[in-house]
C-alpha cells in the first residue's frame, strides 16, 4: 500500500512553517560579566611607506591608543602554531607561500633545543608565573622561547623592555638570535611600529597573532586566469576609488599619520575601498565564478581571524582589546565580533579624536 505522505508531496510542504532565525540579543540581558571593549583599528601597511617616512610621526596615533589602555593587542600575523600546521602539509600549502608569512624557527630551535609546540608550551607556562618585576635574564629567556615558538614580535616586546646593556646573548639567546632581534627592531611595519611599541609602553608581555591564510588558499585549475579575472575587476573599479587613494597618499606623504588613520577608518573611505575590491570582483562574469571564489576565500579568512581574536579574551571577559588589521578587514571584523556575547565594539573615530 502506498504511504499517505507520498500522495501529497507538494501540498504537505505548504503546511510546514518557514524556519525562523533565533534572535540571540536576549542573551545580553543574562550576561552579568562586564563587557569586553574591542577596538578594531584599520591600518595602512607601513612597509609600503613613501620615501622619507619618519616613524615618529605615528606618535599622535600611539598616544591615543595608549589612552585606550588595551590589555590585549592582536596583530595581523600568522601564529607559530598556524605556520607549524601549514609546514606539516606541504601538498596543501606551498612552502614558498609559507615563507612569505612565517619566520624560520630553525635558528631558535638550534639555540633552545625546542621545536614550535614545545616552545609554545614553555612560553605559556612561563607567562602563568610571570613576576611583576622580571629580571633581565627572565626576559631574555622568554624572548628565546617566543622566537622558537614562531612568535618573533612577542620576542621583540621582551627585547625592547630590556635596558640597552641587557640586550645581549644569554639565557637561551645566542648571537644569531640577538642579531635577528636587533635587525627586526629597525623594521618598518605596523606590527613593530604600532603594536610592539604600544605593548612596551603599557608593560604588556606579548602580542597575539590572529591571521589565518588556510581559508583563502583557494583551489582553482587555472591560477593565471583566476588572477587575471580578479585584476580585471579591480581595474574596472579603479576610477571609483581614485579620490580616496589620492587623499590617503597625500596624508601619508605629508606625514600626518593621525589624519591618515582617522581617514582610513572612516566609513565612507572603507566603503569605497571595499566596493572597488570585493564589490567589483562579485561582478566577475566568468563562467568559473572566479570573483565569487575570491570573495569566499576573503570571508573565510575573516571568519577565522574573528574566531582567533575572540579566543584571546575567552578567559578574561571585561578586558580592553585592540586589534590591528589592514583596513579592509575592519568592516568584517566589526560585524562578526559585534555579534559575540559580551563584546562591545569601540568607535575608532572617537578614540582617534
N, C-alpha and C positions, 0 to 999 in steps of 0.2 A: 504493500500500500504506500502511496506517495505521502511523504510527510507534509503536514499542513503548511509549514512555513515556506515550502518550495512553491506553493501555489500563488504567493503574493510577494515576490521579492521587492518590487518597487513600492507598492502600497505600504508594506510594512516599514520600509525605510523612512517613509514620510512621517511615521509616528515617533521616530527617535529624535529626542531633543538635541539641538546643536550643542556641542561641547563649549562650555564657558571657561574662560581663564579665571584662575583664582587670584584675587587681589591680595597681595601679601602686605599691603601697607598697614593692616590692622596689627601686625606683629610689633610695630614700633611702640604701640601703647603698652605692650607687655614687657618691653626691654627696660630693666631697672639699672643697667650699667651706663656709665657716661658714654656719650658718642665719641667715636674716633673722628677727628677733624683731618680730612685728607685734601692736600693741595697738590693738584697736578699742574706742574709748570712746563709749558711748551717751550722748547729751546731751538735756536738755530744750531747747526753743527759747527762748533768753533774751529774744527780742523780745517774748515774752508774759509777762515778769516781773511779779509783783504790785507794787502801789504801794509805794514806799519801798524797793525793792530797791537794795542797795548792792553794786556790783561788787567791792568789796574783800573781800566775803565769799567770793569764789572763790579767795582766796589759798591756803587749805589744799589745794585741788584742784591749783592750779598748782604748788605746791611738790612734790607727789608726782609729777606729770607731769614736772617738771624733773629730778627724781631718776632717772627712767627714761631721760633723755637721748636723746630721739628725734633722729635725723639727718635725717629726712624727716617732714613733717607734711602730711597731706592733709585737705581740708575739703569739706563738702557744699555746694559751689558749682559752677556750670557754667563750664567754662573759656572763655577768649576764643575759642578755635577752635570749641568747641561752639556758642557763641552766634552766631559768624560763619556757621557752617554752617546753623543754623536760619533766620537772617535771609535767607539766599540762597534759601530755599524757603518763601516766604510762603503758598503754597497748601496746604502740608503742615503748617506750624506758624504758628498765629495770632500776628501781631505783638503783639497785646495780651498774650498769654501770655509771649512772649519778654521783654517789658518788665518782667514780674514778676521774672524770674530774671537778666536780663542788664543790664549797665550801658551807658550811651550813650557810645561811644568817640569821637563826633564832636568834642567839645572837645579831646581829646588829639590827635586827628588834625590839627586846626587848629594846635595848638601845635608838633607834631613833624613834620608832613608825612607821617606813616606810617599806613597802614591796618593792620588787625589782623595779617595774615600777615607783613607787613614788620616790624612792631614785635616780633612773636614771634621772628622770625629774629634781629633785632638783640639782643634781650634774651638769647637763648640764646648767641649769640656773645660777648656781654659777660661772661656768667657763666663761660664757659670760661677766660677770662683774668683773672678777678676777683682782685684783690690781697688779701693778708692784712689790710692796713690801708688800706681805700679812703678817698679824700678825700671831703669833703662834696659837692664837685661831681660826683664819680662816683656817689654815692648819689642825688643829685637827678636825674641823667641816667637812671639805671636806674629810678627811680620813674616818670619820664615815659614810658619805654619800656613799663613794665608797664601803666600806665594806657592807653596806646594799644593794647596787646595785649589789653585787656579783663580784666586781672588786677589789680583795684583793691586787693585785700588784700595781695598781694605788694608793691605800691607802698607800702602802709601800713607793711609791715615795714621798708622802706628809710627811710621818712619818720620813723618813731619811733626809729630808730637815729641820727638827726641830733641834735646839740645844739640847744637852743631857738633860739639865734641863727642857726643854719644852716637853719632851716625857713622858707625864703623862695623867691621866684621865681628862676629862673636855670637854666641847663644843661638846657633843654627844658621846664621847668616855668614856665608863665605864671601870672598872678594868679588866673585862673579855676581852674586845676588845683590851685594851692595852697589855694584856698578849699575845693575838694572834698575834699582830704586832711584839712584841719582839721575839716571837718564830719563826715567818716567817723570820725575819731578819737574823737568823742563818741557814737558809736553804741552800741547795746545788743543785740548779738547774739553768739553763741558763737564765731563765726569771729574777730571782733575781740577779745572779752574773754578768750578762752582761747587760740586758735591763734596769733593775731598777737602777743599778749603773750608767749607762750611762745617763739615764734621769736626775738623780740627778746632775751629773756633768754639764749637759747642761742647767739646770734650767727649764726643761720641767715639766708639771704639771700632766701628766698621760701617761699610755701606752694604746694601743688598742689591745684588744683580738680578734683574727680573725679566730680561729679554728672552725670547724663545723663537728660534727660526725653524723648529720642526714643523710648525703649522703651515708655513708658506714655502715649504720645499715641494713645489708643485711638480707633478709628473706629466709632462707633455711629450708627444712623439717628436715634434719639430721645435726645438728650443729657439732656433734662429727666427723662424716665422712668428712664434709667440712673442719674442722680444720686439720684432718689427711692428706687430699689431699694437702693442702697448705704446710704443714710441709714436706711432702714427696718431693714436688717440690723444696723446699728450700734445703733440704738435698742433693738432686741430683746435685745442682749447687754450693754447698759449696766450692768445690775444686777450682773453677774458681775465687773465690774472696778471697781465703785464704791469698794470699800475701798482698792484700790491708788491710785486717783486721789485719794482723800481724804488718804491718807498722804503722797503726793507733794506735794499742795497745802499740807499742814501744814508739812512740812520747808522748802518754798520760802518760805512766809510767815514762818517763824521765822528765815530767813536762814542755816540750817545747810546750806550748799551741799555740804560734804563728805559729810554724811549723805545728802543728796539724791542725789548722784552715785553713792554706794555703793548706794542703794536702787534707782534706775532701772536699774542694771546687774546687779541680782540676777536669777538665772534665773527665780525664781517671779514677780517683777514683770514681766519681759519676756514670760513665757508668758501671763500674764493679759492684757496689752495685745494680744498677737498673737491670742489666742483671741477677744477681743472685736472685733477688726477683721477680720483675714483669715479666721479660723475662722468668724466669723459670716457673712461675705459668701460663703464657699464653700457655705453652706447656702441661698443665694438660690434660690427655686424657680421663678423666672421662665423662661418658655419661651425667652427670648433669652439666658439664662445670663449675665446682667449681672454677678453676683458673681464668677463664674469668669473673666470677661473682665477685671474689675478686678484680681484676683489675678495673672493672667497679665501684665498691664502692670507690676504691682509687682515681680514676679520678674524680668521682662526688665530693668527699671531696675536692680535689684540686681546682675544679671549684668554689666551694662555698667559699673556702678560698681566692681565687683570687678576687672574687667579694667583699668580706669583706675588703680586702686590698684596692681595688680601691675606695670603699666608704669612706675610711678615709681621702682621699685628693680630694674628689669630689668638694668641695667648695674652694679649695686652690691650683689651678694649679701653677706649678713652684716651689713647695716645695721640700725638700730633704727627702726621706723616707727610713728608714731602716726596713726591715722585717726579723726577726729572726725566723728561722724554722728548724726543723730536716732536715738534709742534703738531704734526699731522696725526699723532697718536692721541692727542689731548681730548678731542670730542668723543672718541670711542671709549676712552678710559673714564672720563667723567660720567658718561652714560652707564657703562657697565658697573662701575664701582658704586655709583649713586643708587643702584638697586640693592646693594648689600645692606643687611640689617645692622643698625648701629653706626652707619657711616654717614658723615656729613661732608659734602663736597664744599670746599672753601672757594670763595670767589677770588680768583687770582688777581683781577684788576684792583680789588680793594687792598690786597697785600702789597701790590706794587705802587700804590698811590704815594 
